[in-house]
Amino acid sequence: METIQVVLDSTLLRATDGAARRARLNRSALVREALRAYLKRLETRELEARDRTGYAEHPDVSAEVADWEQVAAWPER
């Protein structure tokens, strides 16, 4: 691991220390966990935006969708 320096205002630092105590983590572990969670959310938002763009540029053709719905339908008993 590498050591970095991060500047936090006093309110955020107190909140971070309190959260670390409640989670029974040290401050560095809490910050690492928070950054991983943030980066995962960011990646998810980027993938969702890419999917939205793709569907907007290539909308479903209703006849094509109907064909797949017939194949995917469960048979009646």
Backbone torsions as a table, in degrees:
resi	resn	phi	psi	omega
1	MET	NA	155.5	177.6
2	GLU	-112.4	150.9	177.9
3	THR	-96.0	132.5	177.2
4	ILE	-126.8	169.1	176.1
5	GLN	-116.5	129.5	179.1
6	VAL	-126.3	135.6	179.6
7	VAL	-98.8	124.2	177.9
8	LEU	-124.6	144.7	173.4
9	ASP	-72.6	162.8	-172.3
10	SER	-62.3	-35.2	179.7
11	THR	-66.0	-45.5	179.0
12	LEU	-66.3	-36.7	178.4
13	LEU	-64.6	-44.0	178.1
14	ARG	-63.2	-42.8	178.7
15	ALA	-63.6	-39.9	178.9
16	THR	-64.2	-46.6	179.7
17	ASP	-63.4	-39.5	177.7
18	GLY	-64.8	-43.2	179.0
19	ALA	-65.1	-38.6	178.7
20	ALA	-63.6	-42.6	177.8
21	ARG	-61.5	-46.2	-179.1
22	ARG	-63.6	-35.0	-179.7
23	ALA	-85.6	-4.5	-177.6
24	ARG	57.2	45.9	176.4
25	LEU	-124.7	159.5	170.4
26	ASN	-83.1	167.5	-175.2
27	ARG	-57.2	-44.1	-178.6
28	SER	-62.3	-42.5	-180.0
29	ALA	-64.3	-40.4	178.9
30	LEU	-63.6	-44.2	-179.7
31	VAL	-64.7	-42.0	177.5
32	ARG	-60.3	-45.4	-179.9
33	GLU	-62.5	-42.1	179.9
34	ALA	-65.0	-40.7	178.5
35	LEU	-66.2	-40.8	177.5
36	ARG	-61.3	-44.2	179.8
37	ALA	-63.4	-42.3	179.4
38	TYR	-63.5	-45.1	-179.0
39	LEU	-64.9	-35.3	177.4
40	LYS	-66.4	-44.7	177.6
41	ARG	-62.1	-40.7	178.4
42	LEU	-61.9	-44.6	178.7
43	GLU	-62.4	-42.2	179.1
44	THR	-62.4	-44.6	178.4
45	ARG	-61.9	-40.2	179.4
46	GLU	-65.7	-41.3	178.1
47	LEU	-65.8	-40.6	178.0
48	GLU	-63.8	-40.6	178.4
49	ALA	-64.1	-40.9	177.8
50	ARG	-62.3	-43.3	178.9
51	ASP	-63.8	-43.8	178.6
52	ARG	-59.1	-43.4	178.9
53	THR	-62.3	-44.5	-179.7
54	GLY	-62.3	-44.8	179.3
55	TYR	-67.6	-33.0	177.8
56	ALA	-69.5	-37.8	-179.5
57	GLU	-77.9	-26.3	-177.8
58	HIS	-133.7	71.8	-178.3
59	PRO	-65.7	156.9	177.7
60	ASP	-62.9	140.5	173.2
61	VAL	-89.5	124.2	-171.5
62	SER	-57.9	-37.8	179.2
63	ALA	-66.3	-39.4	178.7
64	GLU	-65.3	-40.3	178.9
65	VAL	-65.5	-41.3	-179.8
66	ALA	-61.5	-40.1	177.5
67	ASP	-59.7	-44.2	-179.6
68	TRP	-69.6	-35.0	178.8
69	GLU	-63.2	-36.8	177.4
70	GLN	-65.2	-41.2	-179.9
71	VAL	-68.2	-38.1	-175.1
72	ALA	-82.3	-11.7	-176.6
73	ALA	-69.5	140.3	175.0
74	TRP	-76.4	140.6	179.2
75	PRO	-68.2	146.5	177.2
76	GLU	-74.9	146.8	177.7
77	ARG	-101.3	NA	NA
